[in-house]
C-alpha cells in the first residue's frame, strides 16, 4: 500500500476495508477473535489479472482467542495503537477486532498512527476514559459513519461477530460512492 506515497484515496480504502472485514467475518464465523489486528498483520498480494487493487489477507493469529474464552490478563493485549477499551480490562469479543479495523482505516486515510500519543500509560488512560481515535475530517459521511460504528465504546453495541454482520457492512461505502 506504500505505492501511494501519501494518503490512500478513500475509494481504495473502502475496497481494502471490505477485504479485511470479509476476512474478519470468516474468522469470527469459525469461532475465533484475532486480538491483534494491525497493518503489519495484513498481507498484501499482487493484484489479480484485470484488477488494479492488491488482495489483502489477515495474518498472525498468535494472540487469537476462541470466542467466549476469558482473558485472565489485564492491561494491553496486542498492539497498543489498535487496542479497544474493553481489551484493557481483559474482555474478549469480536468487537475488539472491529475497533482495531477502525484504527487501521484511520491510519490508511491519514497515513499516521490512530493516536496522537506514544505513551502507553496515556493511551491506556484515554481508552479507559472512553476516548477513541479522531475521525478524519476529510472523509465522506459514509466513511465517518463506519468509523463511528467501529469506535462505539460499548462493545455490546459494536459487536458484529455473529448474525449481525450486516450492521457494519452496510456502513462501508462501495467503490465509486464518495
C-alpha positions in Angstrom: 0.0 0.0 0.0 3.0 2.2 0.1 2.6 2.8 -3.7 0.5 5.8 -2.9 3.3 7.7 -1.1 0.7 9.9 0.6 -2.9 9.4 1.6 -4.7 6.4 0.1 -7.8 7.5 -1.8 -10.9 6.7 0.2 -12.3 4.7 -2.7 -9.3 2.3 -2.3 -9.5 2.4 1.5 -13.2 1.2 1.1 -12.1 -1.8 -1.0 -9.3 -2.7 1.4 -11.7 -2.3 4.3 -14.2 -4.7 2.6 -11.4 -7.3 2.1 -10.3 -7.1 5.8 -13.8 -7.2 7.1 -14.7 -10.2 4.9 -11.6 -11.9 6.4 -12.6 -10.9 10.0 -16.2 -12.2 9.4 -14.8 -15.5 8.3 -12.5 -15.7 11.4 -15.4 -14.8 13.6 -17.8 -17.3 12.0 -15.1 -20.0 12.7 -15.4 -19.1 16.4 -12.2 -17.1 16.8 -11.1 -13.5 17.5 -7.9 -12.2 16.0 -7.0 -9.9 19.0 -4.0 -8.2 17.3 -5.3 -6.8 14.1 -2.9 -4.1 12.8 -1.4 -3.0 9.5 1.6 -5.3 9.8 -0.7 -8.3 10.2 -2.4 -7.6 6.8 -0.6 -9.3 4.0 -0.8 -7.6 0.6 -0.7 -9.7 -2.6 -0.2 -8.6 -6.2 -3.4 -7.6 -8.0 -5.1 -10.3 -9.9 -5.4 -10.0 -13.7 -8.0 -7.4 -14.6 -7.9 -5.5 -11.3 -5.7 -2.7 -10.0 -6.1 -3.3 -6.3 -4.0 -5.8 -4.4 -5.6 -8.7 -2.4 -5.4 -8.3 1.4 -5.3 -11.3 3.8 -5.2 -11.3 7.6 -2.1 -13.0 9.1 -0.5 -13.7 12.5 -3.0 -15.4 14.7 -0.6 -15.8 17.6 -2.8 -13.9 20.0 -6.1 -15.3 18.6 -8.7 -16.4 21.2 -11.7 -18.7 20.9 -14.9 -16.7 21.1 -16.3 -16.9 24.6 -12.9 -17.5 26.2 -12.0 -15.3 29.2 -8.7 -13.5 29.1 -7.3 -13.6 32.6 -4.7 -10.9 31.8 -5.5 -7.3 32.2 -3.6 -4.4 30.5 -2.5 -4.3 26.9 -3.2 -7.3 24.8 -2.0 -6.9 21.3 -0.5 -3.7 19.9 -1.4 -0.6 21.9 -2.4 1.7 19.0 -5.0 -0.7 17.8 -6.5 -1.9 21.1 -10.1 -1.4 22.2 -11.1 -0.1 25.6 -12.5 -3.4 26.7 -9.4 -5.3 25.9 -7.6 -3.3 28.6 -9.7 -5.0 31.2 -9.5 -8.4 29.7 -12.8 -8.6 27.8 -12.5 -10.6 24.6 -15.1 -10.5 21.9 -15.3 -9.9 18.1 -16.0 -6.3 18.9 -12.3 -5.7 19.7 -11.3 -6.7 16.1 -13.8 -4.2 14.8 -12.2 -1.4 16.9 -8.8 -2.4 15.5 -10.2 -2.3 12.0 -11.4 1.3 12.6 -7.9 2.2 13.8 -6.4 0.7 10.6 -8.9 2.7 8.4 -7.8 5.9 10.2 -4.2 5.1 9.5 -4.9 4.3 5.9 -6.7 7.6 5.4 -4.3 9.8 7.3 -1.0 7.8 6.9 -0.5 8.4 10.7 -0.9 6.2 13.7 -4.5 6.4 15.0 -3.5 8.0 18.3 -1.5 11.2 19.0 0.4 9.7 21.9 3.2 7.2 22.1 3.0 6.9 25.9 1.4 3.6 26.9 0.0 4.9 30.2 -1.5 7.9 28.4 -3.1 5.7 25.8 -4.5 3.3 28.5 -6.0 6.3 30.3 -7.6 7.6 27.1 -9.1 4.2 26.4 -10.4 3.8 30.0 -12.0 7.3 29.8 -13.9 6.2 26.7 -11.9 8.2 24.1 -11.4 7.0 20.6 -9.1 8.0 17.7 -10.1 11.1 15.9 -12.2 10.5 12.8 -10.6 12.3 9.8 -12.5 15.4 8.8 -11.9 14.9 5.0 -13.7 11.5 4.9 -17.1 11.0 3.3 -20.2 10.9 5.5 -20.5 7.2 5.0 -16.8 6.7 5.9 -17.3 8.7 9.1 -20.4 6.7 9.9 -18.5 3.5 9.5 -15.7 4.7 11.9 -18.3 5.9 14.5 -19.7 2.3 14.3 -16.2 0.9 14.8 -15.4 3.2 17.7 -18.6 2.7 19.6 -17.4 2.5 23.2 -19.8 -0.2 24.4 -18.6 -3.4 22.8 -22.1 -4.9 23.0 -23.3 -2.2 20.6 -20.2 -2.7 18.4 -20.4 -6.4 18.3 -20.7 -7.8 14.8 -19.1 -11.2 15.1 -22.2 -13.2 14.6 -25.5 -12.9 12.9 -25.4 -9.1 13.0 -22.6 -8.7 10.4 -24.8 -6.7 8.1 -24.8 -3.9 10.7 -21.2 -2.9 9.9 -21.0 -4.0 6.2 -23.8 -1.6 5.4 -21.7 1.3 6.6 -18.8 0.5 4.2 -19.0 2.8 1.2 -19.0 0.8 -2.0 -16.4 1.5 -4.7 -17.3 4.6 -6.6 -19.6 6.1 -3.9 -17.9 9.0 -2.2 
